[in-house]
Amino acid sequence: MAMSEHTDSGRQGAVNEQRGISEALLQTEIRFWRDMIVSCRDTEPPDCLDRMHQALALAETRLVQLVGKRKSNVVHIHAARGGVK
């Protein structure tokens, strides 16, 4: 990953936390896009479905980043308390 990409993703994570984007909200968004894709796959043009898939992938990526950051913070707190050797 390029340094600028890493910095940008770190900034995005901070912005997401400030805006109050939660795990539950992202899971709801993921369910929404999955349902939309299934319900529209026979009626919408391919470019529309592609954008839906991109939105779904973005929400999934943001969830992974959010959960990963939380797990990382827990490990650091645990280590600071002497729990990791």
LINWOCOR-V161750 format. One line per field, one symbol per residue. ss: DSSP state (H for helix, E for strand, - for the rest). phi: phi as a letter, one per 20 degrees, with the letter a starting at -180 (. if undefined). psi: psi as a letter, one per 20 degrees, with the letter a starting at -180 (. if undefined). A space follows every 10 residues. Layout:
ss=???
phi=???
psi=???
This chain:
ss=--HHHHHHHH HHHHHHHH-- --HHHHHHHH HHHHHHHHHH -----HHHHH HHHHHHHHHH HHHHHHHHHH HHHHHHHHHH -----
phi=.fgfffffff fffffgffem fdgfffffff fgfffffffd fedefgffff ffffffffff ffffffffff ffffffffff enedd
psi=pqghgggghg gggggghhik orggghhggg gghggggghi hihqqhhghg hghggghggg ghgggggggg gghggggghh jjip.
